[in-house]
């Protein structure tokens, strides 16, 4: 196996923080390396060191002689006056330089020979096809494109040049991607997943997309406290190994605690003695007392914030439509989104609902969220929120704190103190959060204590917001939103720039959070983990509701695509929509009754499931009780799964029958 990059004892410090502390790492031809770690832990820094764009303070980075690196950053520098095609073609690489020279001197025989040798005759065609894949107009200036579209242009540039480099037999391509899925829709992410698997050479990727990480990575590199830890295998293998390490560490700590109790008991019962055996036991007890429990890093984010009481009415959406009139958007791009985006949307948000919005980029997901939030006034229809609703918005347009503000002041701007319920009680906050030092029942945490729960130690709390990494700022913004105790959460791409551990804690928090959630996300794992229903934005701006998360929705789409060409043609003698020899697909009377019964049963099962989850958390110290609750939870989950499957089958049959008989 050919080694492409070798990092040897690299050390790098920013101001007073060590980012890389004697790191050694190698990347070989054929590797698919997934890099994970805490926000601000050094993932992007490690990518820059591997790419050779940033040198470590100490140590060496060795590149293979024929290495061709394509590095797609989170914040690429692009010439906004050029078109998307020009940016892709004019990259600072050998193919880009050769293409520019040939365009200026097309009759030069030396350049003609080089174009032939490098396989660049279809360079422009490949670039246009890649831009089309990402739904980017090739011949429009980048200045007219949104930030997300510019990021997709940068990704297209990296993929095109990596593809061209792989055509040359003596080249060794290395593709480095820093959060490439942030601005892709779900179909594009699945395509990228396949593209990375087929990539020649090696790929190093930082991503929060756990499905992508699990399906393409052959090695996981975790960076923590300036050090790297490597696990061979998929992301699932890494999680299994980490769980085993945690169990071993817990067992070792239990043994240490047991030995300590034994030694302390001996010290308390035995008279003082001067024998060497007694002194040895005293020294052993002292060493056990001084020993630190196994260090698992800086700890976990703790999201156990309160929520306000939510009434029976959350939001009523009636025949809502929205049309952009071609006025400049937030980025000053004239006419960027002219036309109808959302049309005829009618729905009622219920307490405890978990709704995911899916659809291609530009289909109107963020627009629908903004209509619910009241940021946009619908051009037709109405949106009415319940009187008890307290809205929380987190995502692409979250109100960000000032860059010149200290971290602790950014939280104090939102709330001085947050009241928590006592353990085991319902997690409701008062209708108005107390912003003074008034003593209340339960637990009251100050802004500094809240920050510590979100992994902002005292020293970091005094830092300026501008000194935080992109991921740390996102975590701070999440804290500012949740600390206000919303009971209706609107999340617009919430997983962007959050580390995997924080995502896991957020998902667990949402399991028992009593409010209503509507989220637009391209994170397939998050949609499967959190959402119970999806609203798919269809062409023309309408929505279609689907039970379950992303996997259920994808399977439904696949079945629909397979079934569509199998429909038998109708004859003039037959009723419209029915093929010869087929029975009426309409539901029977009993099936219609069962469908309505399931629609009543499923919310009750969901409430029972949520209650059992809360009881299970409260019974963590009672193993007998926890076992009983776990058994009951499994039974409820199985019953809910059967009910949802039956509802989906009956609902789809009913929809098809209604369409056939129109």
KAZIKA-V620343 format. One record per run of one state. SS is the DSSP state (h for helix, s for strand, l for the rest). FROM is the first residue (numbers start at 1). LEN is the number of residues. If there is no record, write none. Layout:
BEGIN
{{SS,FROM,LEN} {SS,FROM,LEN}}
END
This chain:
BEGIN
{{l,1,2} {s,3,12} {l,15,2} {s,17,12} {l,29,3} {s,32,6} {l,38,5} {h,43,9} {l,52,6} {s,58,6} {l,64,3} {s,67,6} {l,73,10} {s,83,1} {h,84,6} {l,90,4} {h,94,11} {l,105,4} {h,109,10} {l,119,4} {h,123,11} {l,134,7} {s,141,1} {h,142,3} {l,145,2} {h,147,20} {l,167,5} {s,172,7} {l,179,7} {h,186,13} {l,199,3} {s,202,5} {l,207,3} {h,210,7} {l,217,2} {s,219,6} {l,225,2} {s,227,6} {l,233,2} {h,235,35} {l,270,6} {h,276,15} {l,291,16} {s,307,2} {l,309,6} {s,315,10} {l,325,14} {s,339,11} {l,350,4} {s,354,5} {l,359,6} {h,365,9} {l,374,6} {s,380,6} {l,386,5} {s,391,5} {l,396,10} {s,406,1} {h,407,6} {l,413,4} {s,417,4} {l,421,7} {s,428,2} {l,430,13} {s,443,4} {h,447,7} {l,454,4} {h,458,4} {l,462,2} {s,464,1} {h,465,3} {l,468,2} {h,470,13} {l,483,5} {s,488,5} {l,493,7} {h,500,13} {l,513,3} {s,516,5} {l,521,3} {h,524,7} {l,531,2} {s,533,5} {l,538,5} {s,543,5} {l,548,2} {h,550,15} {l,565,24} {h,589,30} {l,619,4} {h,623,38} {l,661,2}}
END
